[in-house]
């Protein structure tokens, strides 16, 4: 009986928890996208993970409310911005969301496994470092974000555009539709 239980546990661990190859290699992650937890995944792999195990895959979108609504978002992603847009005179700046940690804690206990998304992986790294200080330990940075990285190939017609990787460019499902339960409403 005990041996059979061990086989079942081993099977579940090997089939439910993805192999290390599905995650971004820490050595390939740019410094500005690195986190204190060192857990990384690409947008394509995050999408595949959600398709396989939607009940066990939680996606947190830390972009601003404006980005979430106007640029689009994964339909299952909850929006809790780590930064807020503030119009100051003739330009827009961003400042830290003072309610970020409190809002995350209301929805997700520290043992929750979170996949965190921003535009291209920088703000999500910042958000993860904040959450790690609050006791969260299973928080992965979606390193290429929702829009992806910019094409650096000079002379190419898409030079400077976000066409390299990211949720949208990976062919993952996304929408402009708003689900009130997933919106950040301070």
Residue pairs with C-beta under 8 A, 6 or more apart in sequence:
16 53
16 56
18 45
18 49
18 52
22 41
22 45
22 48
22 49
23 39
23 40
23 41
23 42
23 45
23 140
24 40
24 41
24 42
24 45
24 143
25 40
26 34
26 38
26 40
29 40
29 141
29 143
30 121
30 143
32 121
32 122
32 125
33 40
33 121
33 122
33 124
33 125
33 141
33 143
34 125
34 141
35 125
35 128
35 129
35 132
35 139
35 141
36 128
36 129
36 132
37 128
37 132
37 137
37 139
37 140
39 128
39 138
39 139
39 140
39 141
40 140
40 141
40 143
41 49
41 115
41 140
41 141
41 142
41 143
42 142
42 143
42 144
42 165
42 170
43 117
43 142
43 143
43 144
43 145
43 146
43 148
43 165
43 166
43 167
43 169
43 170
43 172
44 165
44 170
44 171
44 172
46 57
46 59
46 115
46 117
46 140
46 142
46 167
46 172
47 74
47 167
47 170
47 171
47 172
47 173
49 57
49 115
50 57
50 59
50 74
50 76
50 115
54 76
56 113
57 113
57 115
58 78
58 108
58 112
58 113
58 114
58 115
59 74
59 76
59 77
59 78
59 114
59 115
59 116
59 117
59 142
60 77
60 78
60 80
60 104
60 108
60 114
60 115
60 116
60 117
60 127
61 68
61 73
61 74
61 77
61 78
61 79
61 80
61 117
61 118
61 146
62 79
62 80
62 81
62 82
62 83
62 100
62 116
62 117
62 118
62 123
62 124
62 127
63 71
63 73
63 79
63 81
63 117
63 118
63 119
63 123
63 146
64 81
64 83
64 84
64 85
64 94
65 79
65 81
65 84
65 85
65 183
65 184
66 85
67 119
67 146
68 79
68 81
68 183
68 184
69 176
69 178
70 176
71 146
71 147
72 146
72 168
72 174
72 175
72 176
73 79
73 146
73 174
73 175
74 117
74 146
74 167
74 172
74 173
74 174
74 175
75 173
75 174
75 175
75 177
75 179
76 182
77 117
77 182
78 107
78 182
79 182
79 183
79 184
80 97
80 100
80 103
80 104
80 107
80 184
81 97
81 100
81 184
82 96
82 97
82 100
82 118
82 123
82 124
82 126
82 127
82 130
83 94
83 95
83 96
83 97
83 123
84 94
84 95
84 96
84 97
85 92
85 93
85 94
86 92
86 93
86 94
86 95
97 103
99 186
100 127
100 130
101 130
101 131
101 134
103 184
104 131
105 134
108 114
108 136
110 134
110 135
110 136
110 137
111 137
111 138
112 136
112 138
113 138
113 139
113 140
114 131
114 136
114 138
114 139
114 140
115 140
115 142
116 124
116 127
116 128
116 139
116 140
116 141
116 142
117 124
117 142
117 145
117 146
117 167
118 124
118 127
118 142
118 145
118 146
119 145
119 146
119 147
119 162
120 144
120 145
120 146
120 147
120 148
120 149
120 162
120 166
121 141
121 142
121 143
121 144
121 145
121 149
124 141
124 142
124 145
125 141
128 136
128 139
128 140
128 141
131 139
132 139
142 167
144 164
144 165
144 166
144 167
144 170
145 166
145 167
146 166
146 167
146 168
146 174
147 162
147 166
147 167
147 168
147 169
148 162
148 163
148 164
148 165
148 166
148 167
148 168
148 169
149 162
149 164
149 165
149 166
150 160
150 161
150 162
150 163
150 164
151 158
151 159
151 160
151 161
151 162
151 163
151 164
152 159
153 159
162 169
163 169
167 174
168 174
